[in-house]
Amino acid sequence: MPSNERRYVIKLGCPDRTGIVARIASFLTEAGGWIVEADYHSDPDTNWFFTRQEVRADSLPFGVEELRARFAEVARQLSPLSDWSIIDTGVRRRVVILVSKEGHCLYDLLGRVHGGELDVDVRGVIGNHTDLADITRAHGIPFHHVPFPPGDPEGKAAAFAQLSQLVDAADPDAIVLARFMQVLPAELCARWAGRALNIHHSFLPSFVGARPYHQAHKRGVKLIGATCHYVTAELDAGPIIEQNVIRVDHGDSVADMVRKGRDIEKVVLAGGLRAHLQGRILVHGNKTVVF
């Protein structure tokens, strides 16, 4: 990208107090940093402060590693509990996608990548079925088949071990569960915390279990939607990144609701992934701030 478009994205969360904004601003000013975007949020419920700032990379006389080294001291001075990171937008972000049989989310993501809307490096797609292998390879992306034998706990554990090796080898910035119909074990949830994103219908917890659209149809719901969230050991209960809804009415069949639900899932998953890759999400406990 042109040098004047390359950014260093600084994210920081820490206990709230006076002087945080001034300290960060003075640090960047002294280094010659040109701030092009700055967001702040103070949460009175948790007494936690959040900020995200974009700095023109060409305004600094040093690179991102030196920036990280210097900012580490600033973060430490603000609080030993500071949680911070710095992203270099000049480095393409790496993504691995996990799938099963349903392809609508994968098709959408691959289309956005192909069209340049998501400028990411999809390092691979891993599926526990082969249904989506051809579309993946048609986009020039490796597809890995990792079968999960039903009713075989040892076989499933071995499958997750193989899957984790494939994912970790790609060193991804995001692991996207694009309708991946397997529950990640707690060990992987912990290892991929803050990087693994999932999508589910927003009927939860009202319509849990199988055939949620059939359940909702019988209840005559008027809104359906989807939730993109980070993966945690508690199923479908991780920090929420993005949500949206679409209206339905008495004239919609179950098939209509499924189709509309898939449409909103695609939009929400893509929006959540984009926010994650742009460093717009700060997590504190089970809550997110999305700038």
Contacts in CASP RR format, 6 or more apart in sequence:
PFRMAT RR
TARGET T0000
AUTHOR 0000-0000-0000
METHOD contacts of the structure
MODEL  1
MPSNERRYVIKLGCPDRTGIVARIASFLTEAGGWIVEADYHSDPDTNWFF
TRQEVRADSLPFGVEELRARFAEVARQLSPLSDWSIIDTGVRRRVVILVS
KEGHCLYDLLGRVHGGELDVDVRGVIGNHTDLADITRAHGIPFHHVPFPP
GDPEGKAAAFAQLSQLVDAADPDAIVLARFMQVLPAELCARWAGRALNIH
HSFLPSFVGARPYHQAHKRGVKLIGATCHYVTAELDAGPIIEQNVIRVDH
GDSVADMVRKGRDIEKVVLAGGLRAHLQGRILVHGNKTVVF
1 89 0 8 1.000
1 90 0 8 1.000
3 57 0 8 1.000
3 58 0 8 1.000
4 56 0 8 1.000
4 58 0 8 1.000
5 89 0 8 1.000
6 56 0 8 1.000
6 57 0 8 1.000
6 58 0 8 1.000
6 88 0 8 1.000
6 89 0 8 1.000
6 90 0 8 1.000
7 36 0 8 1.000
7 54 0 8 1.000
7 55 0 8 1.000
7 56 0 8 1.000
7 57 0 8 1.000
7 88 0 8 1.000
7 89 0 8 1.000
7 90 0 8 1.000
8 54 0 8 1.000
8 55 0 8 1.000
8 57 0 8 1.000
8 60 0 8 1.000
8 64 0 8 1.000
8 67 0 8 1.000
8 86 0 8 1.000
8 87 0 8 1.000
8 88 0 8 1.000
8 89 0 8 1.000
9 52 0 8 1.000
9 53 0 8 1.000
9 54 0 8 1.000
9 86 0 8 1.000
9 87 0 8 1.000
9 88 0 8 1.000
9 89 0 8 1.000
9 278 0 8 1.000
9 279 0 8 1.000
10 24 0 8 1.000
10 51 0 8 1.000
10 52 0 8 1.000
10 53 0 8 1.000
10 54 0 8 1.000
10 55 0 8 1.000
10 71 0 8 1.000
10 84 0 8 1.000
10 85 0 8 1.000
10 86 0 8 1.000
11 51 0 8 1.000
11 52 0 8 1.000
11 84 0 8 1.000
11 85 0 8 1.000
11 86 0 8 1.000
11 87 0 8 1.000
11 279 0 8 1.000
11 282 0 8 1.000
12 24 0 8 1.000
12 49 0 8 1.000
12 50 0 8 1.000
12 51 0 8 1.000
12 52 0 8 1.000
12 75 0 8 1.000
12 78 0 8 1.000
12 82 0 8 1.000
12 83 0 8 1.000
12 84 0 8 1.000
13 48 0 8 1.000
13 49 0 8 1.000
13 50 0 8 1.000
13 51 0 8 1.000
13 82 0 8 1.000
13 83 0 8 1.000
13 84 0 8 1.000
13 282 0 8 1.000
13 284 0 8 1.000
14 20 0 8 1.000
14 48 0 8 1.000
14 49 0 8 1.000
14 75 0 8 1.000
14 78 0 8 1.000
14 79 0 8 1.000
14 81 0 8 1.000
14 82 0 8 1.000
14 83 0 8 1.000
14 84 0 8 1.000
15 47 0 8 1.000
15 48 0 8 1.000
15 49 0 8 1.000
15 79 0 8 1.000
15 81 0 8 1.000
16 42 0 8 1.000
16 43 0 8 1.000
16 47 0 8 1.000
16 48 0 8 1.000
16 49 0 8 1.000
17 49 0 8 1.000
17 79 0 8 1.000
20 49 0 8 1.000
20 51 0 8 1.000
20 78 0 8 1.000
21 40 0 8 1.000
21 51 0 8 1.000
23 74 0 8 1.000
23 77 0 8 1.000
23 78 0 8 1.000
24 51 0 8 1.000
24 53 0 8 1.000
24 74 0 8 1.000
25 35 0 8 1.000
27 70 0 8 1.000
27 71 0 8 1.000
27 74 0 8 1.000
28 35 0 8 1.000
28 53 0 8 1.000
28 55 0 8 1.000
31 60 0 8 1.000
31 61 0 8 1.000
31 62 0 8 1.000
31 67 0 8 1.000
31 70 0 8 1.000
32 59 0 8 1.000
32 60 0 8 1.000
32 61 0 8 1.000
33 55 0 8 1.000
33 56 0 8 1.000
33 59 0 8 1.000
33 60 0 8 1.000
34 55 0 8 1.000
34 56 0 8 1.000
34 59 0 8 1.000
35 53 0 8 1.000
35 54 0 8 1.000
35 55 0 8 1.000
36 54 0 8 1.000
36 55 0 8 1.000
36 56 0 8 1.000
37 52 0 8 1.000
37 53 0 8 1.000
37 54 0 8 1.000
38 51 0 8 1.000
38 52 0 8 1.000
38 53 0 8 1.000
38 54 0 8 1.000
39 51 0 8 1.000
39 52 0 8 1.000
39 53 0 8 1.000
39 291 0 8 1.000
40 49 0 8 1.000
40 50 0 8 1.000
40 51 0 8 1.000
41 49 0 8 1.000
41 50 0 8 1.000
41 51 0 8 1.000
41 289 0 8 1.000
41 291 0 8 1.000
42 48 0 8 1.000
42 49 0 8 1.000
42 50 0 8 1.000
43 49 0 8 1.000
43 50 0 8 1.000
43 284 0 8 1.000
43 289 0 8 1.000
46 284 0 8 1.000
46 287 0 8 1.000
48 284 0 8 1.000
50 282 0 8 1.000
50 284 0 8 1.000
50 289 0 8 1.000
50 291 0 8 1.000
52 279 0 8 1.000
52 280 0 8 1.000
52 282 0 8 1.000
52 291 0 8 1.000
57 63 0 8 1.000
57 64 0 8 1.000
57 88 0 8 1.000
57 89 0 8 1.000
57 90 0 8 1.000
60 67 0 8 1.000
64 86 0 8 1.000
64 88 0 8 1.000
67 86 0 8 1.000
68 86 0 8 1.000
71 84 0 8 1.000
71 86 0 8 1.000
72 84 0 8 1.000
75 82 0 8 1.000
75 84 0 8 1.000
76 82 0 8 1.000
83 282 0 8 1.000
83 284 0 8 1.000
85 279 0 8 1.000
87 278 0 8 1.000
87 279 0 8 1.000
92 119 0 8 1.000
92 120 0 8 1.000
92 121 0 8 1.000
93 120 0 8 1.000
93 121 0 8 1.000
93 173 0 8 1.000
93 174 0 8 1.000
93 277 0 8 1.000
94 120 0 8 1.000
94 121 0 8 1.000
94 123 0 8 1.000
94 170 0 8 1.000
94 171 0 8 1.000
94 172 0 8 1.000
94 173 0 8 1.000
94 174 0 8 1.000
95 120 0 8 1.000
95 121 0 8 1.000
95 122 0 8 1.000
95 123 0 8 1.000
95 172 0 8 1.000
95 173 0 8 1.000
95 174 0 8 1.000
95 175 0 8 1.000
95 176 0 8 1.000
95 273 0 8 1.000
95 277 0 8 1.000
96 122 0 8 1.000
96 123 0 8 1.000
96 124 0 8 1.000
96 125 0 8 1.000
96 126 0 8 1.000
96 166 0 8 1.000
96 167 0 8 1.000
96 170 0 8 1.000
96 172 0 8 1.000
96 174 0 8 1.000
96 175 0 8 1.000
96 176 0 8 1.000
97 106 0 8 1.000
97 109 0 8 1.000
97 122 0 8 1.000
97 124 0 8 1.000
97 125 0 8 1.000
97 126 0 8 1.000
97 176 0 8 1.000
97 178 0 8 1.000
98 125 0 8 1.000
98 126 0 8 1.000
98 127 0 8 1.000
98 163 0 8 1.000
98 167 0 8 1.000
98 175 0 8 1.000
98 176 0 8 1.000
98 177 0 8 1.000
98 178 0 8 1.000
98 180 0 8 1.000
98 182 0 8 1.000
99 105 0 8 1.000
99 106 0 8 1.000
99 125 0 8 1.000
99 126 0 8 1.000
99 127 0 8 1.000
99 129 0 8 1.000
99 132 0 8 1.000
99 178 0 8 1.000
99 179 0 8 1.000
99 180 0 8 1.000
100 127 0 8 1.000
100 128 0 8 1.000
100 129 0 8 1.000
100 131 0 8 1.000
100 179 0 8 1.000
100 180 0 8 1.000
100 181 0 8 1.000
100 182 0 8 1.000
101 129 0 8 1.000
101 131 0 8 1.000
101 132 0 8 1.000
101 179 0 8 1.000
101 181 0 8 1.000
102 179 0 8 1.000
102 181 0 8 1.000
102 262 0 8 1.000
103 131 0 8 1.000
103 132 0 8 1.000
103 135 0 8 1.000
103 178 0 8 1.000
103 179 0 8 1.000
104 179 0 8 1.000
104 262 0 8 1.000
104 265 0 8 1.000
104 266 0 8 1.000
105 178 0 8 1.000
105 179 0 8 1.000
105 199 0 8 1.000
105 265 0 8 1.000
105 266 0 8 1.000
105 269 0 8 1.000
106 125 0 8 1.000
106 132 0 8 1.000
106 135 0 8 1.000
106 136 0 8 1.000
106 178 0 8 1.000
106 179 0 8 1.000
107 135 0 8 1.000
108 266 0 8 1.000
108 269 0 8 1.000
108 270 0 8 1.000
109 118 0 8 1.000
109 122 0 8 1.000
109 176 0 8 1.000
109 178 0 8 1.000
109 269 0 8 1.000
109 270 0 8 1.000
109 273 0 8 1.000
110 122 0 8 1.000
110 135 0 8 1.000
110 136 0 8 1.000
110 139 0 8 1.000
110 141 0 8 1.000
111 117 0 8 1.000
111 139 0 8 1.000
112 118 0 8 1.000
112 270 0 8 1.000
113 119 0 8 1.000
113 120 0 8 1.000
113 122 0 8 1.000
113 139 0 8 1.000
114 139 0 8 1.000
118 270 0 8 1.000
118 273 0 8 1.000
118 274 0 8 1.000
118 277 0 8 1.000
120 174 0 8 1.000
120 277 0 8 1.000
122 139 0 8 1.000
122 141 0 8 1.000
123 142 0 8 1.000
123 170 0 8 1.000
123 172 0 8 1.000
124 136 0 8 1.000
124 141 0 8 1.000
124 142 0 8 1.000
124 143 0 8 1.000
124 144 0 8 1.000
124 170 0 8 1.000
125 132 0 8 1.000
125 136 0 8 1.000
125 141 0 8 1.000
125 142 0 8 1.000
125 143 0 8 1.000
125 144 0 8 1.000
126 143 0 8 1.000
126 144 0 8 1.000
126 145 0 8 1.000
126 146 0 8 1.000
126 163 0 8 1.000
126 166 0 8 1.000
126 167 0 8 1.000
127 143 0 8 1.000
127 144 0 8 1.000
127 145 0 8 1.000
127 146 0 8 1.000
127 180 0 8 1.000
128 145 0 8 1.000
128 146 0 8 1.000
128 147 0 8 1.000
128 148 0 8 1.000
128 159 0 8 1.000
128 180 0 8 1.000
128 181 0 8 1.000
128 182 0 8 1.000
129 145 0 8 1.000
129 147 0 8 1.000
130 143 0 8 1.000
130 145 0 8 1.000
132 143 0 8 1.000
133 143 0 8 1.000
133 145 0 8 1.000
136 142 0 8 1.000
136 143 0 8 1.000
137 143 0 8 1.000
144 166 0 8 1.000
146 159 0 8 1.000
146 162 0 8 1.000
146 163 0 8 1.000
146 166 0 8 1.000
147 159 0 8 1.000
148 155 0 8 1.000
148 156 0 8 1.000
148 159 0 8 1.000
148 182 0 8 1.000
149 155 0 8 1.000
149 156 0 8 1.000
149 159 0 8 1.000
157 185 0 8 1.000
160 182 0 8 1.000
160 184 0 8 1.000
160 185 0 8 1.000
160 188 0 8 1.000
164 188 0 8 1.000
164 191 0 8 1.000
167 175 0 8 1.000
167 192 0 8 1.000
172 195 0 8 1.000
173 195 0 8 1.000
173 276 0 8 1.000
173 277 0 8 1.000
174 195 0 8 1.000
174 196 0 8 1.000
174 197 0 8 1.000
174 273 0 8 1.000
174 276 0 8 1.000
174 277 0 8 1.000
175 192 0 8 1.000
175 195 0 8 1.000
175 196 0 8 1.000
175 197 0 8 1.000
176 196 0 8 1.000
176 197 0 8 1.000
176 269 0 8 1.000
176 273 0 8 1.000
177 184 0 8 1.000
177 196 0 8 1.000
177 197 0 8 1.000
177 198 0 8 1.000
177 199 0 8 1.000
177 231 0 8 1.000
178 199 0 8 1.000
178 269 0 8 1.000
179 199 0 8 1.000
179 265 0 8 1.000
180 198 0 8 1.000
183 235 0 8 1.000
184 192 0 8 1.000
184 196 0 8 1.000
184 231 0 8 1.000
186 233 0 8 1.000
188 196 0 8 1.000
189 196 0 8 1.000
189 231 0 8 1.000
189 232 0 8 1.000
189 233 0 8 1.000
190 233 0 8 1.000
192 231 0 8 1.000
193 230 0 8 1.000
193 232 0 8 1.000
194 230 0 8 1.000
194 283 0 8 1.000
196 230 0 8 1.000
196 231 0 8 1.000
197 228 0 8 1.000
197 229 0 8 1.000
197 230 0 8 1.000
197 231 0 8 1.000
197 241 0 8 1.000
197 269 0 8 1.000
197 272 0 8 1.000
197 273 0 8 1.000
197 276 0 8 1.000
198 228 0 8 1.000
198 229 0 8 1.000
198 230 0 8 1.000
198 231 0 8 1.000
198 236 0 8 1.000
199 226 0 8 1.000
199 227 0 8 1.000
199 228 0 8 1.000
199 265 0 8 1.000
199 268 0 8 1.000
199 269 0 8 1.000
200 226 0 8 1.000
200 227 0 8 1.000
200 229 0 8 1.000
200 236 0 8 1.000
201 207 0 8 1.000
201 212 0 8 1.000
201 213 0 8 1.000
201 224 0 8 1.000
201 225 0 8 1.000
201 226 0 8 1.000
201 227 0 8 1.000
201 261 0 8 1.000
201 265 0 8 1.000
202 224 0 8 1.000
202 225 0 8 1.000
202 226 0 8 1.000
202 227 0 8 1.000
202 243 0 8 1.000
202 245 0 8 1.000
203 212 0 8 1.000
203 213 0 8 1.000
203 215 0 8 1.000
203 216 0 8 1.000
203 221 0 8 1.000
203 224 0 8 1.000
203 225 0 8 1.000
204 212 0 8 1.000
204 227 0 8 1.000
204 236 0 8 1.000
206 216 0 8 1.000
207 215 0 8 1.000
207 216 0 8 1.000
207 219 0 8 1.000
213 224 0 8 1.000
213 254 0 8 1.000
213 257 0 8 1.000
213 258 0 8 1.000
213 261 0 8 1.000
214 254 0 8 1.000
216 224 0 8 1.000
216 257 0 8 1.000
217 252 0 8 1.000
217 253 0 8 1.000
217 254 0 8 1.000
217 257 0 8 1.000
220 250 0 8 1.000
221 248 0 8 1.000
222 247 0 8 1.000
222 248 0 8 1.000
222 249 0 8 1.000
223 245 0 8 1.000
223 246 0 8 1.000
223 247 0 8 1.000
223 248 0 8 1.000
224 245 0 8 1.000
224 246 0 8 1.000
224 248 0 8 1.000
224 257 0 8 1.000
224 260 0 8 1.000
224 261 0 8 1.000
224 264 0 8 1.000
225 243 0 8 1.000
225 244 0 8 1.000
225 245 0 8 1.000
225 246 0 8 1.000
225 261 0 8 1.000
225 264 0 8 1.000
225 265 0 8 1.000
225 268 0 8 1.000
226 243 0 8 1.000
226 244 0 8 1.000
226 261 0 8 1.000
226 264 0 8 1.000
226 265 0 8 1.000
226 267 0 8 1.000
226 268 0 8 1.000
226 269 0 8 1.000
227 236 0 8 1.000
227 240 0 8 1.000
227 242 0 8 1.000
227 243 0 8 1.000
227 268 0 8 1.000
228 240 0 8 1.000
228 241 0 8 1.000
228 242 0 8 1.000
228 243 0 8 1.000
228 268 0 8 1.000
228 269 0 8 1.000
228 271 0 8 1.000
228 272 0 8 1.000
228 273 0 8 1.000
229 236 0 8 1.000
229 237 0 8 1.000
229 238 0 8 1.000
229 239 0 8 1.000
229 240 0 8 1.000
229 241 0 8 1.000
230 238 0 8 1.000
230 239 0 8 1.000
230 241 0 8 1.000
230 283 0 8 1.000
230 288 0 8 1.000
231 238 0 8 1.000
232 238 0 8 1.000
232 239 0 8 1.000
232 286 0 8 1.000
237 286 0 8 1.000
238 286 0 8 1.000
239 283 0 8 1.000
239 285 0 8 1.000
239 286 0 8 1.000
239 287 0 8 1.000
239 288 0 8 1.000
240 288 0 8 1.000
241 272 0 8 1.000
241 275 0 8 1.000
241 276 0 8 1.000
241 281 0 8 1.000
241 288 0 8 1.000
241 290 0 8 1.000
242 268 0 8 1.000
242 269 0 8 1.000
242 271 0 8 1.000
242 272 0 8 1.000
242 275 0 8 1.000
242 290 0 8 1.000
243 268 0 8 1.000
244 264 0 8 1.000
244 267 0 8 1.000
244 268 0 8 1.000
245 264 0 8 1.000
246 260 0 8 1.000
246 261 0 8 1.000
246 263 0 8 1.000
246 264 0 8 1.000
248 256 0 8 1.000
248 257 0 8 1.000
248 260 0 8 1.000
252 260 0 8 1.000
275 281 0 8 1.000
275 290 0 8 1.000
280 290 0 8 1.000
280 291 0 8 1.000
281 288 0 8 1.000
281 289 0 8 1.000
281 290 0 8 1.000
281 291 0 8 1.000
282 288 0 8 1.000
282 289 0 8 1.000
282 290 0 8 1.000
282 291 0 8 1.000
END
